[in-house]
Amino acid sequence: MSRMARRLTLGLLLVSILAISPAASQSIVPPTASGDMIFDAWASEFQGRALAAGIDSGILSREMADLKPDPGVAGADSRQPEFSKPISDYLKGVVTADRLAIGSRRRADLAAFPAIESRFGVPRDILLGVWALESGFGSIQGDRDAMRSLATLAAQGRRRAWAEGELIAILRIIESGEHPRSRLRGSWAGAMGQTQFIPSTYLATAVDQDGDGQRDIWNSSADALASAANLLAKAGWVRGQSWAREVTAPPGFDFSLTEGPKELPDWWAERGVVAADGRAWSPQDLAGQAQLAAPAGASGPLFLLFPNHFAIREYNNSLAYALGVGLLADRFAGGRPLVRAWPLEVSLSLLDRMTAQRALAALGFDPGTPDGVVGMGTRRSLRAWQKSRGLVADGYLSGDMVARLKAESGG
């Protein structure tokens, strides 16, 4: 057979395969032009990917019709804060008298809590903390069309794969008949309801706690809180164990151990790390592998973080967020304020943070891409540099550390 004949045969075979494939056999109406060339090009391509994922062509054509980018979403996603808010300022804004008063009332008056605690093992106080931070106890849920928000994020391209996955999930919700698109409203990032679930989390985790036949995280507090409890349970919540405990460390302690090993409380006690309030550890806590954290540096409060802390971070992978939920929960449960007060911290500019990251890289302590986000990579590199220079290796980026790094690197 000649090369031309082989090409023709292969071409006919490909055409026949496409002709019988589910995506090719469904006819779809192209999206209406929005006037944004980048968005329109993305929308046309996405339709094929959605069909390949099994979305019904009629649903897809209907929901993509007249879809336009949301300029508010585009602006929110690209906005990088010029100044980084210190964690102490953030947490002081989380644990407030008003929030504690509202949470205490809700703790007592929501009849669903005992059943939720029994079913999932997550204490009501943790759920109150999540509820408070996610939506102000259900009062601030966001009113954006979640599909439009996610389409805008997908078209921008920075988080395309994630946003398209969430779009597929939202189309599956609509296709199932569980909720119409008009109900699926939320934040600019596509998070929905009283517990701010993204669509894929809703599909996998939302539950009908009130027994009315609907998983309604918008209007049913019982459904929303039980869904959050289910998420935490799936993330590995340990019944009866603390989320964290405030601790103290002895003089001369090696702070390079922060955000490092996960060990039993007895292991930490051998190194002088003990509960700050003097209370004994519970049997469940004694069996828990805990990690030391110094979120505001060696001069601020210290914590042993138990597995339940990291379950909270499955909800939102932020140390500050998980601390906020947990500290609120402790106060809702009648706990006292922290033994050690938060230090006075100074905000660092984006330029400061990026300068420190570039200096660390230049000095051989690569923190990753210099993006101005002081995450795990930056803190790990900073601890290594601090330890090598005989400094307290707590990984805390202060103004003084920025100045030292800049001077040493010649930046």
Buried (B, 14 or more C-beta within 10 A) or exposed (E): EEEEEEEEEEEEEEEEEEEEEEBBEBEBEEBEEBEBEEBBEBBBEBBEEBBEBEBBBEBBBBBBEEBBBBEEBBEBBEEEEEEBEBBBBBBEEBBEEEBBEBBBEBBEEBEBBEEBBEBBBBBBBBBBBBBBBBBEBBEEBBEBBBBBBBBBBBBBEEBBEBBBBBBBBBBBBBBEEBBEBEBBBBBBBBBBBBBBBBBBBBBEBBBBBBEEEBBBBBBBBBBBBBBBBBBBBEBEBBEEBBBBBBBBBEEEBEBBBBBBEBBBBEEBBEBEBBBBEEEEBBEBBEBBBBBBBBBBBBBBBBBBBBBBBBBBBBBBEBBBBBBBBBBBBBBBEEEEEBBBEBBEBEEBBBEBBBBBBBBBBBBEBBBBEBBBBBEBBBBBBBBBBBBEEEBBBBBBBBBEBBEBBBEBBEE
